Each structure stands twice: as structure tokens, then as C-alpha cells.
Amino acid sequence: MPLVPSTTPQPRARRTQAERSAATRARLLDASIGCLIDYGYAGTTTLAVCKRAGVSNGSLLHHYGTRERLLGATLEAVYGRLRGEVVRRLEALPKGDDRIDALVDVLWSAFGAPEFKAILELWLAAASHADLSWSMWPEAQAFDEGNVPLAEALFPEVAARLPDFSTWISLIFQVVQGLGLVNATRPSNVETDALRARTLTLFKAVLRDAFKAEAAPC
């Protein structure tokens, strides 16, 4: 008689302690980001985060110790998600002008997203709360310092011939983050949306011209 495969569901393997801890930290970070977007810095209390994450206050203290450490980890998480999405989309694009235009579009899709409001809330809070700034600015600085190496990998031919390439990369991020600030703090309407579209179109033209420029003679 042929053997018939058993259809009895097999028990799922139990998660390890490390896996459970990682899942809890992820829920806390997601909840912290959501609270910052919905309630701002002042409303992102440990109680609100725990309620949203569905975990106890003791669990939050176990994994992050203080609200400030949680918010520092939150900023790192948002930066990581934004950068990961930018890299993933840009690496899939062909070289040439289309990639230069796409750089602006992809960055805008990241810094124009609701998650950027969480970053803004933490920036502003760190500027006026000394006890928070020590956990915010190292993450912000690490993000900024990683932008040029990332751009050099995505645009190696431009980096090789453009003497002030790093300054251009800084300008790109400053412009897009500035637009993100306006987007997060002003209601959307036809006029502001049209102005932003014109600004992005002009910025793309400026970048195409700059990135095609020959390096100045030594």
C-alpha cells in the first residue's frame, strides 16, 4: 500500500528569545514613529507608545531604558528605512539623465512621506531639550556622513569628475529636506503643490547641468 503523506499540521517552531525581543523592539519603534506622526513629540509618551505597541511599560524599560533612548533608536530606524528605500529604488535605475532626475524624485518620495514628520518632531525637540539632544544628534550626524559615500557608489563617474561633489550632495539633501519641512507643516493646496512641482523641475535641471560639468583644470 502506498504511503499517503500526512496532512496533520505540524506545530510551528517556537521563536527564540532573541526573535521575541527583536519583534518587541520593532513594535515599540513602529509605535513610537506612529505617535510622533499623529501626536507630535509632546504626545509621544512612554504610556502612549506602550499602548500603541501592545506591550507593558516594563518591556519598554527593559529594551530601551529611557524615553530618550527609545527616541534615539526611533530616529535611527526612520533614517534607516528612508535610506533603504532610496538605495533600493536608485540601484534599479539605468545610468544617465534619468537616474539624475530619479534621484530627486526618490528623495522627495522619502522626505515628503509622513514618516519625515517624525524626524522633524525629533529635530525640533532636540534643539530645545538638552537631555534629548545627546541621543538625537549622533544619529543625525551619522546619517549625514553616510550620504556622500552612498552617492559616490550610485554616481561614481560624477563623483570622479566633479571637484565639489560632496557639497552638491549636501545641497541636494538640504533642498529636499527643506521641501519636506514645508510639506509637513503646511496644508496641501493647488498653489503650494504647483510651486513644489516647479521647484523640483528646476532643481533637476540644475543638477543635470552640474553633474555633466567637466572637472576644473588643476
HELIX and SHEET records of a PDB file:
HELIX    1   1 GLN A   17  GLY A   43  1                                  27    
HELIX    2   2 THR A   46  ALA A   53  1                                   8    
HELIX    3   3 ASN A   57  TYR A   64  1                                   8    
HELIX    4   4 ARG A   67  GLU A   91  1                                  25    
HELIX    5   5 ASP A   97  PHE A  111  1                                  15    
HELIX    6   6 GLU A  115  SER A  128  1                                  14    
HELIX    7   7 ALA A  130  LEU A  154  1                                  25    
HELIX    8   8 PRO A  156  ARG A  161  1                                   6    
HELIX    9   9 PHE A  165  THR A  185  1                                  21    
HELIX   10  10 VAL A  190  LYS A  212  1                                  23    
END                                                                             
